[in-house]
């Protein structure tokens, strides 16, 4: 009656083993570390960078626990924070001798001390939120007017191409802030221009007026279209920040919208505010422009002449100058994908680019008119432009085209990654910054751990006093519930915050409710005269329906918090929901396994240790005494 088959005990043992393995990394703590990342698109992080970091530490006489290449950054681990700070200064001096234009971002960080064999099993500690781990918090404001100006500039270029396609002659197109002004010589061409605007530029509203002997058509972005541009700019900036920060290896950054034009960025584990700003400053803008191949442009490129007024001078990765026209053909907004590959004919590395429909039309028109000429892809970082590549246009291009040339496989991969990361739709500025030190984070962890530990101990003590041996079984089930909860959070790589620790403490109190229901049900069966074995069996069977109902209703509330909440509320909800699911396993399945193991093999069981059971009438004699 009260016996588990072997396969059920096997399930319990496997669950405990897996939970123990994935919980274990959380007990090793974190090591002070220095993280070295690239500060420029042209600077790559590889084995040579690791060697330079090791040499810099050796020259400074600094001992390190380990130096390794992890993803796109080099990470050096140290025994204490004093050594960490000395190492940071030594590495910065060695890698970036010119502080005004650093090639590398050298930042303080915290890394797990988990042994390699646990990491090989993909067992990693939970991520800790900003309030527990320490780090930096930024509030950034997006310049929405700049986004609208950029959109107006793009529309002005599109309008110029469409008017040329429709053979509508004009005296010039100029942009005045966010207004696009077009001049026409007569009323007929004015009407033709207005018709083009109405048919193909639904986002623009126009007014016209005489301008001396000519006519001036002024077009502005409609209010509803302007709102859409602003929303898209904010979303694109968030995506770009995610891509850039994730590439730098910051664990579980929080990047989310706040209000209509603000973005909150939280970088747990990053203690250096200045370097965190550098990380955010890495967000770049991509532009495609034609290379100026006029006689003046060639002379300026060779260094024997001045740069033409309509062009600009940039440098390629190898330091060679390139004279590029100021007119922007395409920006990173039009790019939808970039993938590395190999050319089918030459077998040379290449990058396949895909642009949206509007970008494809612009590329077709531009490439058709500029075959055998060069087009430069310019990356702007921190106000400085750099030519990533300037390939020759071999034929008419469309929505899909490729960049090839003297690139290595690594360079092709890097370029594709950089292009995929996208560009900022509008500039941003930091309007609020806050640093939470690791000491405060450690204090929060200590207090949160104490609240969970003391809550657990008091509950176990009460259950053991009131329910005797069954109370101890309930305490073991509660410990398993906590073990499973931490293990699942670690496996999911969830971020634990202070509200999450509060939910963990609450989960303990709620989880014990199921055992209270079971124990009281067993007591009730004993009061009604059932044998101990029958009371155990019936108590578990009949309590299950009540436990299921109560947990489902609580689970619904938790899922509502998870669906509609954000920030700390969502962190609370994640732990709350997982805690409910693990409590159903531990309180029912695991605790009954313990009871079955202890009592199930006793054929002539006369009493159970579940505290004092009183009869409903004549309460002076107990039906079953605690033993």
C-alpha positions as CSV (number, residue, x, y, z in Angstrom):
1,X,0.0,0.0,0.0
2,X,2.7,2.5,1.0
3,X,5.6,1.3,-1.1
4,X,7.2,3.1,-4.1
5,X,8.5,1.0,-7.0
6,X,12.2,1.3,-7.7
7,X,11.8,3.6,-10.7
8,X,10.1,6.3,-8.5
9,X,13.1,6.2,-6.1
10,X,15.4,6.4,-9.2
11,X,13.6,9.5,-10.3
12,X,14.0,11.1,-6.9
13,X,17.8,10.2,-6.8
14,X,18.4,11.5,-10.3
15,X,16.5,14.8,-9.5
16,X,18.6,15.2,-6.4
17,X,21.8,14.5,-8.2
18,X,21.1,17.0,-11.0
19,X,19.8,19.6,-8.6
20,X,23.0,19.3,-6.5
21,X,25.3,19.6,-9.5
22,X,23.5,22.7,-10.8
23,X,23.2,24.3,-7.3
24,X,26.9,23.7,-6.5
25,X,28.4,26.6,-8.6
26,X,26.5,29.1,-6.5
27,X,28.7,28.3,-3.4
28,X,32.1,29.1,-5.0
29,X,31.6,32.9,-5.1
30,X,33.1,35.3,-7.5
31,X,36.7,36.3,-8.2
32,X,37.8,39.9,-8.9
33,X,38.7,40.2,-12.6
34,X,39.9,42.6,-15.3
35,X,38.1,42.3,-18.7
36,X,39.8,43.5,-21.8
37,X,37.5,44.2,-24.9
38,X,38.0,46.0,-28.2
39,X,37.3,49.7,-28.2
40,X,37.5,50.1,-32.0
41,X,36.1,48.1,-34.9
42,X,39.6,47.7,-36.3
43,X,41.0,46.1,-33.1
44,X,40.5,42.4,-32.7
45,X,40.7,40.3,-29.5
46,X,42.6,37.1,-30.1
47,X,45.4,34.9,-28.7
48,X,47.9,37.7,-29.3
49,X,45.9,40.0,-27.0
50,X,46.1,37.3,-24.3
51,X,49.9,37.2,-24.7
52,X,50.1,41.0,-24.4
53,X,48.0,41.0,-21.2
54,X,50.1,38.2,-19.7
55,X,53.3,40.1,-20.6
56,X,52.0,43.3,-19.1
57,X,51.1,41.6,-15.8
58,X,54.5,39.8,-15.8
59,X,56.4,43.1,-16.3
60,X,54.4,44.7,-13.4
61,X,55.2,41.7,-11.1
62,X,51.5,40.9,-10.7
63,X,50.4,37.3,-10.0
64,X,47.2,36.1,-11.7
65,X,45.0,33.1,-11.1
66,X,44.2,32.7,-14.8
67,X,44.1,34.7,-18.1
68,X,41.8,33.4,-20.8
69,X,40.1,34.3,-24.0
70,X,36.4,34.1,-23.6
71,X,34.3,35.1,-26.6
72,X,35.2,38.6,-27.6
73,X,37.2,39.5,-24.5
74,X,40.2,38.6,-22.5
75,X,39.5,38.0,-18.8
76,X,42.2,37.9,-16.1
77,X,41.3,36.6,-12.6
78,X,42.9,37.7,-9.3
79,X,42.9,36.7,-5.7
80,X,41.8,40.1,-4.2
81,X,40.6,43.5,-5.2
82,X,43.9,45.3,-4.5
83,X,45.7,43.1,-7.1
84,X,42.7,43.6,-9.5
85,X,43.1,47.4,-9.4
86,X,46.9,47.3,-9.9
87,X,46.4,44.9,-12.8
88,X,43.9,47.2,-14.4
89,X,46.3,50.1,-14.4
90,X,49.2,47.9,-15.7
91,X,47.1,46.5,-18.5
92,X,45.7,50.0,-19.5
93,X,49.3,51.4,-19.8
94,X,50.5,48.5,-21.9
95,X,47.5,48.2,-24.3
96,X,46.4,51.8,-24.6
97,X,49.4,54.2,-24.3
98,X,47.4,57.0,-25.7
99,X,44.5,57.7,-23.2
100,X,42.8,60.1,-25.6
101,X,42.2,57.3,-28.2
102,X,42.3,54.0,-26.4
103,X,42.2,50.8,-28.5
104,X,40.9,48.6,-25.7
105,X,38.3,48.9,-23.0
106,X,39.9,47.7,-19.7
107,X,37.1,47.2,-17.1
108,X,36.7,45.8,-13.7
109,X,34.5,42.7,-13.4
110,X,33.5,39.8,-11.2
111,X,33.7,36.2,-12.5
112,X,32.6,32.9,-11.1
113,X,35.1,30.7,-9.2
114,X,33.4,27.5,-10.3
115,X,35.8,24.7,-11.2
116,X,36.3,23.8,-14.8
117,X,34.6,20.4,-14.5
118,X,31.3,22.1,-13.5
119,X,31.6,24.6,-16.3
120,X,32.1,21.8,-18.7
121,X,28.8,20.3,-17.6
122,X,27.3,23.8,-18.3
123,X,26.6,24.2,-14.6
124,X,26.9,27.9,-13.9
125,X,25.8,30.1,-11.0
126,X,22.7,32.2,-11.1
127,X,23.2,35.7,-12.4
128,X,22.9,38.3,-9.7
129,X,21.0,41.5,-10.3
130,X,22.4,45.0,-9.8
131,X,21.1,45.2,-6.2
132,X,23.0,42.0,-5.2
133,X,26.1,42.0,-7.3
134,X,26.8,45.7,-7.6
135,X,27.4,47.5,-10.9
136,X,26.3,50.6,-12.8
137,X,22.9,52.1,-13.7
138,X,22.4,54.6,-16.5
139,X,19.4,56.5,-17.7
140,X,19.9,57.6,-21.4
141,X,17.7,60.1,-23.2
142,X,17.2,59.6,-27.0
143,X,17.4,62.8,-29.1
144,X,14.1,62.4,-30.9
145,X,14.6,65.7,-32.8
146,X,17.8,64.2,-34.3
147,X,15.9,61.1,-35.3
148,X,13.3,63.2,-37.1
149,X,16.1,65.2,-38.8
150,X,17.8,62.0,-39.9
151,X,14.5,60.7,-41.3
152,X,13.9,64.0,-43.1
153,X,17.4,63.7,-44.6
154,X,16.6,60.2,-45.8
155,X,13.3,61.3,-47.3
156,X,15.0,64.1,-49.1
157,X,17.4,61.7,-50.8
158,X,14.5,59.4,-51.7
159,X,12.5,62.3,-53.1
160,X,15.4,63.4,-55.3
161,X,15.6,59.9,-56.8
162,X,11.9,59.5,-57.4
163,X,11.6,63.0,-59.1
164,X,14.4,61.9,-61.4
165,X,12.7,58.7,-62.2
166,X,9.4,60.5,-62.9
167,X,11.3,63.1,-65.0
168,X,10.0,65.9,-62.9
169,X,12.5,68.8,-63.2
170,X,13.2,71.0,-60.2
171,X,15.6,73.8,-59.3
172,X,17.0,72.1,-56.2
173,X,16.1,70.2,-53.1
174,X,17.3,71.4,-49.7
175,X,16.6,70.5,-46.1
176,X,15.8,73.2,-43.5
177,X,15.8,71.4,-40.1
178,X,13.0,68.9,-40.5
179,X,11.4,70.5,-43.6
180,X,12.3,69.5,-47.1
181,X,12.1,72.4,-49.6
182,X,11.8,71.8,-53.4
183,X,11.9,74.6,-55.9
184,X,10.1,74.5,-59.2
185,X,10.3,76.9,-62.2
186,X,6.6,76.8,-63.2
187,X,3.2,75.8,-61.9
188,X,3.0,72.7,-64.0
189,X,6.1,71.1,-62.6
190,X,4.9,72.2,-59.1
191,X,1.7,70.2,-59.6
192,X,3.6,67.2,-60.9
193,X,5.8,67.4,-57.8
194,X,2.8,67.5,-55.5
195,X,1.3,64.5,-57.2
196,X,4.5,62.5,-56.7
197,X,4.4,63.5,-53.0
198,X,0.8,62.4,-52.6
199,X,1.3,59.1,-54.5
200,X,4.6,57.9,-53.0
201,X,5.3,59.8,-49.8
202,X,2.3,59.3,-47.6
203,X,4.3,60.3,-44.5
204,X,4.8,63.8,-45.8
205,X,2.4,66.8,-45.8
206,X,3.2,69.7,-48.1
207,X,2.4,73.4,-48.5
208,X,3.4,75.5,-51.5
209,X,4.0,79.2,-52.0
210,X,5.5,81.5,-54.7
211,X,9.2,82.2,-54.3
212,X,10.1,85.1,-56.6
213,X,9.9,83.9,-60.1
214,X,9.7,80.3,-59.0
215,X,7.5,78.1,-56.7
216,X,8.6,76.5,-53.4
217,X,7.1,73.3,-52.1
218,X,7.7,72.7,-48.4
219,X,7.2,69.1,-47.1
220,X,7.2,68.0,-43.4
221,X,6.7,64.7,-41.7
222,X,3.1,64.2,-40.6
223,X,2.6,64.1,-36.8
224,X,1.4,60.4,-36.8
225,X,4.4,59.4,-38.9
226,X,6.7,61.4,-36.6
227,X,5.5,59.5,-33.6
228,X,6.1,56.2,-35.5
229,X,9.7,57.4,-36.4
230,X,10.3,58.2,-32.7
231,X,9.0,54.8,-31.5
232,X,11.1,52.9,-34.1
233,X,14.2,55.0,-33.2
234,X,13.8,54.0,-29.5
235,X,13.3,50.4,-30.3
236,X,16.3,50.3,-32.7
237,X,18.5,51.9,-30.1
238,X,17.5,49.3,-27.6
239,X,18.3,46.5,-30.0
240,X,21.6,48.0,-30.9
241,X,22.6,48.5,-27.2
242,X,21.7,44.8,-26.6
243,X,23.9,43.7,-29.5
244,X,26.9,45.8,-28.5
245,X,26.8,45.1,-24.8
246,X,26.2,41.4,-25.3
247,X,29.3,41.3,-27.6
248,X,31.3,42.7,-24.7
249,X,30.4,39.8,-22.5
250,X,28.5,41.7,-19.7
251,X,26.4,39.1,-17.9
252,X,22.7,39.7,-18.0
253,X,22.5,43.4,-18.8
254,X,19.1,45.1,-18.3
255,X,18.2,47.3,-21.2
256,X,14.6,48.5,-21.2
257,X,12.4,51.5,-22.3
258,X,11.3,54.0,-19.7
259,X,8.8,56.6,-20.8
260,X,8.6,57.9,-24.4
261,X,12.3,58.8,-25.0
262,X,14.4,57.2,-22.3
263,X,16.3,53.9,-21.9
264,X,17.5,52.3,-18.7
265,X,20.8,50.3,-18.9
266,X,22.0,48.3,-15.9
267,X,25.3,46.4,-16.1
268,X,25.8,44.1,-13.2
269,X,29.3,43.4,-12.1
270,X,30.8,46.4,-13.9
271,X,32.3,48.6,-11.2
272,X,34.1,51.2,-13.3
273,X,31.6,53.9,-14.4
274,X,34.0,55.5,-16.9
275,X,34.6,52.2,-18.6
276,X,30.9,51.5,-18.6
277,X,30.4,54.7,-20.5
278,X,33.0,53.5,-23.0
279,X,31.0,50.3,-23.5
280,X,27.9,52.4,-24.2
281,X,29.9,54.7,-26.4
282,X,30.8,51.8,-28.7
283,X,27.4,52.1,-30.3
284,X,28.1,52.9,-33.9
285,X,26.4,54.3,-37.0
286,X,27.0,52.7,-40.4
287,X,26.7,54.7,-43.7
288,X,27.3,53.7,-47.3
289,X,28.8,56.4,-49.5
290,X,30.4,56.6,-52.9
291,X,34.1,57.2,-53.1
292,X,35.1,60.5,-54.7
293,X,36.9,59.4,-57.9
294,X,37.2,62.8,-59.5
295,X,40.6,64.3,-60.3
296,X,40.4,66.4,-57.1
297,X,39.4,63.4,-55.0
298,X,42.2,61.3,-56.4
299,X,44.7,64.1,-55.7
300,X,43.4,64.5,-52.2
301,X,43.7,60.7,-51.6
302,X,47.3,60.8,-52.9
303,X,48.1,63.7,-50.6
304,X,48.8,66.1,-53.4
305,X,45.6,68.2,-53.2
306,X,42.9,69.5,-50.9
307,X,39.7,67.5,-50.1
308,X,36.8,68.7,-52.3
309,X,34.1,70.7,-50.5
310,X,31.5,67.9,-51.2
311,X,33.7,65.1,-49.8
312,X,35.3,64.0,-46.6
313,X,38.6,62.2,-45.8
314,X,38.5,58.9,-43.8
315,X,41.1,56.2,-43.1
316,X,40.8,52.5,-43.9
317,X,41.8,49.8,-41.4
318,X,45.4,49.7,-42.8
319,X,45.7,53.5,-42.4
320,X,45.3,54.4,-46.1
321,X,43.2,57.5,-46.8
322,X,39.9,57.4,-48.7
323,X,38.1,60.4,-50.0
324,X,34.3,59.8,-49.6
325,X,31.4,61.9,-50.8
326,X,29.3,63.5,-48.1
327,X,26.0,62.3,-49.6
328,X,24.8,59.2,-47.8
329,X,23.4,56.4,-50.0
330,X,22.2,54.0,-47.3
331,X,22.5,53.8,-43.5
332,X,22.5,50.9,-41.2
333,X,18.7,51.3,-40.8
334,X,18.1,49.6,-44.2
335,X,20.4,46.6,-43.5
336,X,18.4,43.6,-42.4
337,X,21.1,40.9,-42.4
338,X,24.9,40.3,-42.9
339,X,26.4,36.8,-43.1
340,X,30.0,35.7,-43.8
341,X,30.7,33.2,-46.5
342,X,32.9,32.3,-49.4
343,X,32.7,33.5,-53.0
344,X,31.7,30.6,-55.3
345,X,34.2,31.5,-58.0
346,X,37.3,32.8,-56.2
347,X,36.7,30.9,-52.9
348,X,37.7,34.2,-51.2
349,X,35.9,35.2,-47.9
350,X,33.0,37.5,-48.4
351,X,30.1,39.1,-46.6
352,X,26.5,38.8,-47.9
353,X,24.3,41.8,-47.2
354,X,20.6,42.0,-47.3
355,X,18.7,45.3,-47.3
356,X,15.0,46.2,-47.1
357,X,12.9,46.9,-50.2
358,X,13.5,50.6,-50.0
359,X,17.2,50.1,-49.6
360,X,17.2,47.7,-52.5
361,X,15.6,50.3,-54.8
362,X,18.2,52.9,-53.8
363,X,21.1,50.4,-54.3
364,X,19.8,49.4,-57.8
365,X,19.6,53.0,-58.9
366,X,22.9,54.0,-57.4
367,X,24.8,50.9,-58.6
368,X,23.4,51.1,-62.1
369,X,24.8,54.6,-62.5
370,X,28.2,53.8,-60.8
371,X,29.4,50.5,-62.1
372,X,33.2,50.0,-61.8
373,X,33.2,52.7,-59.1
374,X,33.9,52.2,-55.4
375,X,31.4,52.4,-52.6
376,X,32.6,52.8,-49.1
377,X,31.0,51.4,-45.9
378,X,31.9,54.0,-43.2
379,X,31.6,53.2,-39.5
380,X,31.2,56.1,-37.1
381,X,32.2,55.5,-33.5
382,X,32.4,58.2,-30.9
383,X,32.3,60.9,-33.6
384,X,35.1,59.4,-35.6
385,X,34.6,57.8,-39.0
386,X,36.5,54.8,-40.3
387,X,36.2,53.0,-43.7
388,X,35.6,49.3,-43.1
389,X,35.8,48.4,-46.7
390,X,35.5,50.2,-50.1
391,X,34.8,47.5,-52.7
392,X,34.3,48.2,-56.5
393,X,30.7,47.9,-57.8
394,X,30.9,45.2,-60.4
395,X,27.3,45.2,-61.6
396,X,23.8,46.4,-60.8
397,X,22.9,45.5,-57.2
398,X,19.6,44.8,-55.6
399,X,18.3,43.7,-52.2
400,X,21.1,41.2,-51.8
401,X,24.7,41.9,-52.6
402,X,28.1,40.9,-51.3
403,X,31.3,42.6,-50.1
404,X,34.5,40.8,-51.1
405,X,38.2,41.6,-51.5
406,X,41.4,41.0,-49.6
407,X,39.6,39.9,-46.4
408,X,40.6,37.0,-44.2
409,X,37.9,34.6,-42.8
410,X,38.2,36.3,-39.3
411,X,37.8,39.8,-40.9
412,X,34.7,38.6,-42.8
413,X,33.2,37.3,-39.6
414,X,34.0,40.4,-37.7
415,X,32.6,42.7,-40.4
416,X,29.4,40.7,-40.6
417,X,29.0,40.8,-36.8
418,X,29.6,44.6,-36.9
419,X,27.1,45.2,-39.7
420,X,24.5,42.9,-38.0
421,X,24.8,44.8,-34.8
422,X,23.2,47.8,-36.5
423,X,23.4,51.5,-35.9
424,X,21.8,54.0,-33.6
425,X,18.7,55.5,-35.1
426,X,19.3,58.7,-33.0
427,X,22.0,59.9,-30.6
428,X,21.7,59.5,-26.9
429,X,23.0,61.2,-23.8
430,X,23.4,60.0,-20.2
431,X,21.1,62.0,-17.9
432,X,21.5,59.9,-14.8
433,X,24.2,57.5,-13.6
434,X,24.4,55.5,-10.4
435,X,27.0,53.1,-9.1
436,X,26.2,50.3,-6.6
437,X,29.4,49.0,-5.0
438,X,30.2,45.3,-4.5
439,X,30.2,45.9,-0.7
440,X,26.6,47.0,-0.7
441,X,25.8,44.1,-3.0
442,X,27.5,41.6,-0.6
443,X,25.6,43.1,2.3
444,X,22.3,42.6,0.4
445,X,23.2,39.0,-0.4
446,X,24.1,38.3,3.3
447,X,20.8,39.8,4.5
448,X,18.8,38.0,1.9
449,X,20.6,34.7,2.7
450,X,20.0,35.1,6.4
451,X,16.3,35.8,5.9
452,X,15.9,32.6,3.8
453,X,18.1,30.5,6.2
454,X,16.4,31.7,9.4
455,X,13.0,31.3,7.9
456,X,13.9,27.8,6.9
457,X,15.3,26.9,10.3
458,X,12.3,28.3,12.2
459,X,9.8,26.4,10.0
460,X,11.7,23.1,10.4
461,X,11.9,23.6,14.1
462,X,8.2,24.3,14.4
463,X,7.3,21.3,12.1
464,X,9.6,18.9,14.1
465,X,8.0,20.1,17.4
466,X,4.4,19.9,16.2
467,X,4.5,16.9,13.9
468,X,7.5,14.9,15.3
469,X,9.0,12.6,12.7
470,X,6.5,13.6,10.0
471,X,7.6,17.2,10.7
472,X,11.3,16.2,10.0
473,X,10.1,14.6,6.8
474,X,8.4,17.9,5.9
475,X,11.6,19.8,6.7
476,X,13.7,17.5,4.4
477,X,11.1,18.0,1.7
478,X,11.4,21.8,2.2
479,X,15.2,21.5,1.9
480,X,14.7,19.6,-1.4
481,X,12.3,22.3,-2.6
482,X,14.9,25.0,-2.0
483,X,17.6,22.9,-3.7
484,X,15.4,22.3,-6.8
485,X,14.4,26.0,-6.9
486,X,18.1,27.2,-6.9
487,X,19.0,24.5,-9.4
488,X,16.3,25.5,-11.9
489,X,17.1,29.2,-11.5
490,X,20.8,28.3,-12.2
491,X,19.9,26.1,-15.2
492,X,17.7,28.8,-16.7
493,X,20.5,31.4,-15.9
494,X,17.8,33.6,-14.4
495,X,18.8,36.8,-12.7
496,X,18.3,36.8,-9.0
497,X,17.4,40.2,-7.4
498,X,16.3,41.3,-3.9
499,X,12.6,40.8,-4.8
500,X,13.6,37.3,-6.1
501,X,15.1,36.5,-2.7
502,X,11.9,37.7,-1.0
503,X,10.0,35.4,-3.3
504,X,12.3,32.6,-2.3
505,X,11.6,33.2,1.4
506,X,7.9,33.3,0.6
507,X,8.1,30.1,-1.4
508,X,9.3,28.3,1.8
509,X,6.3,29.4,3.8
510,X,3.9,28.4,1.0
511,X,5.6,25.1,0.3
512,X,5.2,23.9,3.9
513,X,1.4,24.4,3.5
514,X,1.2,21.3,1.4
515,X,2.9,19.2,4.1
516,X,0.7,20.7,6.8
517,X,-2.4,19.7,4.7
518,X,-1.0,16.1,4.3
519,X,-0.1,15.8,8.0
520,X,-3.4,17.0,9.2
521,X,-5.2,14.7,6.8
522,X,-3.2,11.8,8.1
523,X,-4.2,12.8,11.7
524,X,-7.8,13.1,10.7
525,X,-7.8,9.5,9.3
526,X,-6.2,8.3,12.6
527,X,-8.9,10.1,14.6
528,X,-11.5,8.3,12.5
529,X,-10.0,5.0,13.6
530,X,-8.1,4.1,10.4
531,X,-4.9,1.9,10.8
532,X,-1.6,3.8,10.5
533,X,-0.8,2.4,7.0
534,X,-4.3,3.2,5.8
535,X,-4.2,6.7,7.3
536,X,-0.9,7.4,5.5
537,X,-2.2,6.2,2.2
538,X,-5.6,8.0,2.5
539,X,-4.0,11.1,3.9
540,X,-1.8,11.6,0.9
541,X,-4.4,10.6,-1.7
542,X,-7.1,13.0,-0.3
543,X,-4.8,15.9,0.4
544,X,-3.5,15.9,-3.2
545,X,-6.7,17.4,-4.7
546,X,-6.7,20.3,-2.2
547,X,-2.9,20.9,-2.7
548,X,-3.4,20.9,-6.5
549,X,-6.3,23.4,-6.3
550,X,-4.5,25.8,-4.0
551,X,-1.3,25.7,-6.0
552,X,-3.1,26.3,-9.3
553,X,-4.8,29.4,-8.0
554,X,-1.6,30.8,-6.7
555,X,0.2,29.9,-9.9
556,X,-2.4,31.9,-11.9
557,X,-1.6,34.9,-9.8
558,X,2.1,34.4,-10.4
559,X,1.7,34.0,-14.1
560,X,-0.3,37.3,-14.2
561,X,2.6,39.0,-12.5
562,X,5.0,37.4,-14.9
563,X,3.0,38.4,-18.0
564,X,2.2,42.0,-17.0
565,X,4.9,42.9,-14.6
566,X,8.3,44.3,-15.3
567,X,11.6,44.9,-13.6
568,X,11.6,43.8,-9.9
569,X,8.0,42.6,-10.1
570,X,8.9,40.2,-12.9
571,X,11.9,39.0,-11.0
572,X,9.7,38.2,-8.0
573,X,7.2,36.4,-10.3
574,X,9.8,34.1,-11.9
575,X,11.0,32.8,-8.5
576,X,7.4,32.6,-7.2
577,X,6.2,30.5,-10.2
578,X,9.1,28.1,-10.1
579,X,8.8,27.8,-6.3
580,X,5.2,26.7,-6.7
581,X,6.1,24.0,-9.2
582,X,9.0,22.6,-7.2
583,X,7.0,22.6,-4.0
584,X,4.4,20.3,-5.6
585,X,7.2,17.8,-6.4
586,X,8.9,18.0,-3.1
587,X,5.9,18.2,-0.7
588,X,4.0,15.3,-2.3
589,X,6.2,13.1,-4.4
590,X,9.5,13.4,-2.4
591,X,8.0,13.5,1.2
592,X,5.8,10.4,0.5
593,X,8.9,8.7,-0.8
594,X,10.5,9.3,2.6
595,X,7.4,8.2,4.5
596,X,7.1,5.0,2.4
597,X,10.8,4.3,2.9
598,X,10.5,4.6,6.7
599,X,7.1,3.1,7.3
600,X,6.1,1.3,4.2
601,X,8.0,-2.0,4.9
602,X,6.6,-2.3,8.4
603,X,3.7,-4.8,8.0
604,X,2.4,-4.6,11.6
605,X,2.7,-0.9,12.1
606,X,0.9,0.1,15.3
607,X,1.7,3.8,15.5
608,X,3.3,6.7,13.6
609,X,5.3,9.7,14.9
610,X,3.0,12.6,13.9
611,X,2.4,14.4,17.2
612,X,-0.6,14.0,19.5
613,X,-3.8,13.0,17.7
614,X,-6.9,13.9,19.7
615,X,-10.3,12.3,19.5
616,X,-13.2,14.6,18.3
617,X,-15.2,13.7,21.5
618,X,-14.0,12.9,25.0
619,X,-10.8,14.8,24.3
620,X,-9.1,13.6,27.5
621,X,-7.5,10.5,25.8
622,X,-5.3,10.7,22.7
623,X,-6.0,8.2,19.9
624,X,-2.4,8.0,18.9
625,X,0.6,9.2,21.0
626,X,3.7,10.8,19.6
627,X,6.7,8.5,19.5
